[in-house]
Structure formats: C-alpha cells, structure tokens
Amino acid sequence: MNPTHPRPPQDPGEPDHSLAATHAANPQKSRTGLSRVWHAAGYSLQGLRAGWHEKAFRMEAMLAFVLLPASIWLAQDWREWALLITPIFLVLIAELLNTGIEMAMDRFGPEWHLLAKKAKDMGSAAVFLALVLCAAVWLPALYERLLK
C-alpha cells in the first residue's frame, strides 16, 4: 500500500487495527511518563511470577540464587563480576523467551505443526546455548579459583 494514499475503507467484519482502537483496547498504550514505566514494571513482575510457575525457569533461578552470591566471592574486580553474572541473566532471559514462545504456539492449539515445532526448537536451542555459555564462563573461573 502506498503511504501517501489514505487507507481504503475497512470491511465491517474486519477487526479495527487502527491506533485509536489499539489504545482503547489496551490502556497501557495511552499512558506516558512515570505512569507508563510504573505499569510496565508491574507487567514485568507479573511475567516473572508467571515464569516462576515453570519448572525449567525455577531450576535455573535456583542456580542463579547460588551463582550470583558466588560471583561476588569468585570475582577479583567488577569486570570479572560482570563477566560472571552476564551469562546467568542470559540463561534466565532465554528461558523466559522460550517459555513465551511455547505458550504462544500452544495458544493456537495442541495439534502438531512444523512451524510451531521449529519455533519451539529454536527457543530451546537459545536456552541451550545460554547454558553452554554460562558453563564456558563459570567452569574455568571455578577451576582457576579452586584448583590453582
């Protein structure tokens, strides 16, 4: 569609995807400033609570509860500390995104579909790579601190 021409009239049976309709359906879109930030933070906390109900996220969060304090003990300066905590958070982020992908795919129904499988597999691969990165950073750091 050419952006200089007005949009053709909408079919009455078609949903209204205009900006005004989006704001009416979602009050978050009309908020600004600190109100928007405050509400967005609340939605983020709801997302973390929802993630907590997922077994894989809980397991990785428990690992993070152990590794985050250990990173303070293990690191010799702020750079090492940042290097140690970054993959921990990447694992948690990847798991939340993977869970979101899985839930979105399951929303459409339980039947098997190649694209849904690929989306879920790629989300799982992202978590796997984040875990590999975490191990690749932490194992040498632990080896150096404990065995040298």
N, C-alpha and C positions, 0 to 999 in steps of 0.2 A: 504494500500500500504506500502510496506517495504521501510523505508527511505534510506537504503543502495543501493537500485536498482534505476537506472535512471528512470525518468518518461517515460511512453510509449509515442510514437509519438501522437501528437494531431490530432484529426479529423479536416480537413479543415473547416467544417461547424461549429465547436465549437468555442466559443469566447476564446481569449487568456487571461488567468488569471495569467500569469507569472508576476514576479516582474518588469521586464523591461516594459511590456505592461502597468502595473499599473502606473508606473512613467511617461510613455509617455502620458497616458490619463489624469493624474492628476499632474500638475506641483508642487502642494504642497508637494508631496512625495519626490521630488528631492531637496527641499530646506533644508538648515541646519542653525543652529545657530540663530542669531537675525532675519534674514530674515524669517525663518520659524515661529518664535514667533510673529513677526510683522504681517505676513499674517494670522496666526491663530487668533490673536486678532481681525483683521478685519472681519474674518468669524464669530467670536463670536458676534461682534456688529451687523452684518447682521442678525444673529439669534435672537438677542434681538429686532431688528426692526421688524422682521417677527412676533415675539411673540406679539409685541405691537398691531398688526392688529387683534389679537384675543381678543374678548370681555372679556372672563374669565381672561386672563392674565392682561389686562388693569385694571380690577376691583381690582385684587389682588395687582397690582403695586400701584394703588392709595391708597390702605390700607397701603402698605409698606411706601409710602411717608408720611403718617400720623404717623405710628407707629415708624419709625426709629428716627425721631426727639423726639418723646415722650419717647423713650427708654433712651435718654440722661437725660431727666428730671426725669424719674422714677427710674433709676438705682442709687444705692448709691456707687458703685465701679465698676471697669472694669469687674469683674466676673458676677455681675448682668446684666451689659450691654450686655456682650457676651451671657448670657442665654436668654435675651430678643430678641436679633437680630437674633439668630440662627434659631428659627422656622419661622421667617419672610422670610429669604432666602430659607429655605427648602420648603415653600409653592411656592415661585416663581420657584425654580428648578423643583419641582414636576409638576407644571403646564406646564413648557416648555417641559419636557419629555413627559407628557401626550399628549400635542398638537403634538409633533413629532410622537408619536405612532399613533395617529388618522390620521395624514396626510399620514404616510407610509401605513396604512391599506387602506385608501381611494385611494391611488395611484393605487392600483390593481383593483379598480372598485367599483361601488356603490352596487353591489349585496351583499346580506346578506351571511355571512359565520360564523360558530360557532367560529373558532379560531380568526377571526378578532374581533368578539364581545367580546370574553374573553380578548383579548389584550387591547381593548378599556376600558372595565370594570375595568381591573386591573390598568390601568393608572389613571382612575377616582378615584379608591379606594385609590391610593397613594396620590392624591391631597386631598381627604377627610381626610385621616389620618394626613397629614401635617397640615391641618386646625384645626383638633381636638387638635393636639399637640400645635399649636400656641395659641389656646384658653385656653388650660390647663396651659400654662405658663403665659399668659397675664392676665387672669381674677383674679387669686389670687394676682398677683403683683399689679394690679389696686385696688383691694379690700383693700389690706394692706396699700397702699399709700393714698387712698381717704377716706376710711371709718373707719379706726382705729385711 
